[in-house]
Amino acid sequence: MHEISVLQKAVDLAEQTAIDNNISRISCLTLEVGELSGYVPVFFHKYFPVATENKPVFEGAELNIISVPGEALCRECSAMYNVMRNEGKCPKCGSRSKKILGGQQFRVLEIGVAEPG
């Protein structure tokens, strides 16, 4: 389960960004997770409280996950399709030969800052 280490790196990055910019509280952390990245978003939600434990800047913070579809282009017939929904094969011609167009990424998309007060 490599979600824990990747989540910890994202949390550490957000914490360091807050420190560098004199931000006292992060309200939310938004991650972009591709369907083909190999990461399971439910584990990010499960372990977010553990990753942010003893980090006061994250008190009350939420974790948001934006799922990016795994899209591909068939090398045989040029159809574009969702890899996960079609179990890796082109719905038009049945070929498994494809070029992945998106859905492999994992990135910190946004660090939400809480208003002072």
N, C-alpha and C positions, 0 to 999 in steps of 0.2 A: 504494500500500500504506500505508494510514493506521494500521495496527495498531502500527507502530513508535512514532509520536508519542503515541498513546493509552496504550500500554504504558509509555512513558517518564514520562508524567504520573502514572500509577498508582504506579510505582516511586518517583518523587520525593515523592508524597504519603505513601507508607509510610515513606520515609527521614525526612521531616520529622516525622512522627508519632513515630518512634523517638527522634529528637533531642529533641523537646518533652517526651517522657516518660522520658528517661534510659534508654532501652533500648539495650543494646549489640549485640544480634544478633537479626535477624529470621530465623525458621526457615522460614516459608512465606508466600506471598502468594496469596490465593484471590480469583479474579475470577469474577464472574457475567456470562456472555455470552449474550445472547439470539440464537436462531437467525435472527431477522429484523434484527439490529443491523447487518449488513453486514460484521462482523468475522469473520475466519477464525482459529479458535483455534490451529491448527497454527503460524501465524506468531507468535503470542504465545510459544509454547514455543520456537520457533526463535530468537527475538530476546531472550528473557529474559536469557541470559548477557551479551549486548551491553549491554542496558539497565542491568544491575547491575554491570558492570565498573567497577573503581575505587571501589566503594562497600562498604567493609569490613563494614558492618552486614548486608549480604546474603551474606556468605561462607557457602557451603554451603546457601543457601536454595533451596526448591522453589517452583515455580509450579503452582498448582492451578486448573483451569478447571471451573466448573460451567455446563453448557449448559442454557439455559432454552428449552423448546419454544415455537415460534411458534404460538400458538393464536388462532383467530378464531371469530366468530359470524356465520353466514350471515344476511344481511339479508332473504333471500327465504323461507327455511324454518326459521330459528332453530336450525339444527344447529350444534354446536360441533365444530371439527375442527382438525387440525394443518395449517398452511398449507404447510410444506415437503413433507411426505409426500404431500400431495394437489395439489401443483403450483399452489397458489393458488386452486383452485376447490373448491366444496362437493362432498363425495363423495355427498351425498344427492340434491341437485337439479341440480348442475352449475353453479350460479351463481358468478360471480366477485365479486359484491357482498358485501362483508364488513366487519365491525367487528373490528379487531385488539384482542385482549384481553391479549396478553402476548408476550414474546419479542423486544422491541425494545431491551431495556436492556443497559447495560454499567455495571458498578459494582465497586468494591473491596468485597468481602464480608467479608474477614477478613485481618488481619495477625497471623500467628503469631509468638509471642515465644519465643525459645530460653531454656531455663533456664540461669542462671549456673552456671559450674563447668566 
